[in-house]
Structure formats: C-alpha cells, structure tokens
C-alpha cells in the first residue's frame, strides 16, 4: 500500500496518509474511468490531516 500511496501522492495536491495498520497491506487495482479521490477512498487512504 505504501508504494501505491507514494505514487498517488504525486498527483494529489493534498497530503495522503496511510493508516498504520494497513501500511504493508498488498492491494490490487483494476479501476477505470474514475477520479483520483475515488481511488484514494477505495484503497483506504486518508486525505488532508490525519485522524
């Protein structure tokens, strides 16, 4: 998950945060025609301030 978060952060104006319990979770994405915000929400990242 951390590698995906690092990749997505290049395209986000806001800070992205990974919940600590999910930092090493492996994920697989096959999403087409969606927004960056939807992808971020789908994989469980947080936008903006933590908490």
C-alpha positions, -999 to 999 in steps of 0.1 A, spaced: 0 0 0 28 24 8 41 22 -28 7 30 -42 3 59 -18 37 73 -28 26 70 -65 -8 87 -59 7 115 -38 24 128 -70 -10 136 -84 -27 149 -53 -25 185 -41 -34 173 -6 -13 152 18 -21 114 17 -19 94 49 -18 56 53 -34 41 84 -5 24 102 -23 -10 103 -26 -10 65 9 2 55 21 -32 44 -12 -44 30 -9 -57 -5 -36 -43 -29 -46 -49 -64 -64 -23 -85 -83 -26 -118 -103 6 -118 -111 25 -150 -128 59 -156 -128 72 -120 -115 101 -101 -83 101 -80 -104 108 -49 -124 76 -56 -93 55 -59 -78 70 -27 -111 63 -8 -113 28 -23 -79 17 -10 -84 33 24 -60 63 23 -68 95 42 -67 129 26 -55 160 45 -49 160 82 -46 126 99 -74 114 121 
